[in-house]
């Protein structure tokens, strides 16, 4: 059998995390190094691999119920190779350093089980409030696979050059950055979009580090439900629906 499809054969590599193609991740399991992945993200696997729901502590369950932020994960263990993908989104592998990183949990595809995750209240830490005030802080040493809608932009933040990002487009940032939320507007109510420009909440980053931005302000559907209309099918992420006054379609 011959076909151009054979150009998409497996990539040969000794690395644990390999971006098989821009929208498909391959993770190698060696029997003692479990990986945690978004529930339902496995598209194929080889070898003796077990999949099980990841236990949530009472504190994690309470935090998820209170903030809406958190990860619905499965634990992948054993020996073999697992392939992960989610709605053909672009995948990027990040090495987490001791400083840590802050991320919207909607953009996490997989991570090493050795990493620690904690929901943080951005408003209580930095004095901001509104859309996106809860995020996920990831600390420790290990790898995280993030997803973006399209190819992203990594922006450098320095003490003399702060960066403003639309709250619906930010994916992740260095945990050491200071964050302020603002909505420059000519309207008397900052809860509305800015005048008639279609722009609203922004995150302003100050300090030394990086901010990862995707070229989209709307996430693909995370929990598609066929036959229930567009609003029911599109869970537009933590920020999009509320930020654009389109109703709460995220669950």
Secondary structure, 3 states (H helix, E strand, C coil): CCCHHHHHCCCCCCCCEEEEECCEEEEEEECCCCEEEECCCEEEEEEEEEEEECCCCHHHHHHHHHHCCCCCEEEEEEEEEEEECCCCCEEEEEEECCCCEEECHHHEEEEECCCEEEEEEHHHHHCCCCCCCEEEEEECCEEEEEEECCCCEEEEEECCECEEEECCCEEEEECCCEEEEECCCCCCCCCCCECCCCECCEEEEECCEEEEECCCCCCCCCCCCCCCHHHHHCCCHHHHHHHCCCCCCCC
